[in-house]
Amino acid sequence: MRKKEREDKPVFITDSKSKAADEANRLAKEAGTIAIIHSEHGKIEEQNNYEK
């Protein structure tokens, strides 16, 4: 699942965490922002900065 920060509705849903992370990274790169990947418990596992 992929959500925008401070939003409840997901933007992208998949059964694979790696697919969700790939999509989050792709969208963040396009938007020039940061992709933050969380564990199922909400802990930040990965943070990728694509800011221009």
Secondary structure as a PSIPRED ss2 file (coil, helix, strand):
# PSIPRED VFORMAT (PSIPRED V4.0)

   1 M C   1.000  0.000  0.000
   2 R E   0.000  0.000  1.000
   3 K E   0.000  0.000  1.000
   4 K C   1.000  0.000  0.000
   5 E C   1.000  0.000  0.000
   6 R C   1.000  0.000  0.000
   7 E C   1.000  0.000  0.000
   8 D C   1.000  0.000  0.000
   9 K C   1.000  0.000  0.000
  10 P E   0.000  0.000  1.000
  11 V E   0.000  0.000  1.000
  12 F E   0.000  0.000  1.000
  13 I C   1.000  0.000  0.000
  14 T C   1.000  0.000  0.000
  15 D C   1.000  0.000  0.000
  16 S C   1.000  0.000  0.000
  17 K H   0.000  1.000  0.000
  18 S H   0.000  1.000  0.000
  19 K H   0.000  1.000  0.000
  20 A H   0.000  1.000  0.000
  21 A H   0.000  1.000  0.000
  22 D H   0.000  1.000  0.000
  23 E H   0.000  1.000  0.000
  24 A H   0.000  1.000  0.000
  25 N H   0.000  1.000  0.000
  26 R H   0.000  1.000  0.000
  27 L H   0.000  1.000  0.000
  28 A H   0.000  1.000  0.000
  29 K H   0.000  1.000  0.000
  30 E H   0.000  1.000  0.000
  31 A H   0.000  1.000  0.000
  32 G C   1.000  0.000  0.000
  33 T C   1.000  0.000  0.000
  34 I E   0.000  0.000  1.000
  35 A E   0.000  0.000  1.000
  36 I E   0.000  0.000  1.000
  37 I E   0.000  0.000  1.000
  38 H E   0.000  0.000  1.000
  39 S C   1.000  0.000  0.000
  40 E C   1.000  0.000  0.000
  41 H C   1.000  0.000  0.000
  42 G C   1.000  0.000  0.000
  43 K C   1.000  0.000  0.000
  44 I E   0.000  0.000  1.000
  45 E E   0.000  0.000  1.000
  46 E E   0.000  0.000  1.000
  47 Q E   0.000  0.000  1.000
  48 N E   0.000  0.000  1.000
  49 N E   0.000  0.000  1.000
  50 Y C   1.000  0.000  0.000
  51 E C   1.000  0.000  0.000
  52 K C   1.000  0.000  0.000
